[in-house]
Amino acid sequence: MPKNQKLTKVIAGRTIKAVTTESGSVLVLFDDQSSMKIKTVGAAAVSPGSKVKSVHEAKAKFRIEFEEGSSATFCLADPGSSVAVRDKNNAVEYLG
């Protein structure tokens, strides 16, 4: 699965503080108070305390790899427009 270079540059090195799963989406809160909302089909387990290493994406498959070697895989609801990252002031850092 190819690396999503743009998104990896935005969130690599951030540590997950909390994860909220809702119907059709996952909200990831980072320790720098930024957030990432992923529109999904189904759910995936993401552990708080994990530090993001890279992000890989191929059509509807979306995988976050963590520095300790684990990963979380999601099925995107709408490939190409299912991920939004916002900084602590709610300004958009990434849409895709």
N, C-alpha and C positions, 0 to 999 in steps of 0.2 A: 504494500500500500504506500503510495507516494506521500512524502512529507508536505504538509501545508506550511510553506515557508513564511507567509505573511502572518498567520495566526501564531506559529511557533515563536516568531520574533516578539510578538505582543505579550504572550503569557509565559514563556520559558522563564524558569527561576521563581515563579510565584508559588506560594504555598497555599493549599486549600484549607480554609478555616471552617467552612460549613457547607453542607449540600442539602438542598430541599428538592424533593421530587413531587411534582404535581402531575395531574393527568395531561399527558402530551408534552411535558417539558421538564427539564432539570435546571435548577438554578445553583450555580457554583459561586460561593463567596470566597474571595482570596484574603490573605492576611493584610494586604495593603488597602483593603476596603473597596477594591474593584470587584466586578462581578461578570459572570459569563452565563448567558441563558442559551440553552440548547433545546430546540424543538425536536422531540423524539417520538419514535414509535416504540413502545416498550420501555423498559428501564435498564439501568446499569448501576452497579455499585461503585461508588467513588469514596475513598476513605479520607476524612479530614486529616491534615498533617502531611499529606503527600505533596512533594514538590514537583512541578511540571518540568519535564525534560523536553518533550516534543509533541507535536500533533500531526496525525496522519489522516488523510481523507481520500476516499475513492467512491464516487457516486454517493450512495446512501450510507456507506460505512464510514464511521468516524471514531478514531482511537486516540486517546490521550495516554502518552507514556510518561512514567514517573521516574525520578532519579534513582529510587531504590530498586527498580527493575519491574515493578508491577505496571499494569495498564488498565484502562477502562474503555470498553467498546460500546458505541451507541449506534442505533439505526436512525438516521436523520429523517424527519418527517417530510422535508422539502429540500433536497440537496441543492446547495448553492445559496440558500437564504434561510438557514436554520440556526445560525450561530451569531450571537451578538455579545460583544465585550464592551463594558462601560467602566470608566475610571471612578474613583471615589466621589467625584463631583457629578456623576451620571453622564459625562460626555462620552460620545461614541469613540471607541478605540479600534473596533473591528466589526464589520458586518459581512457575513458570507454564508 
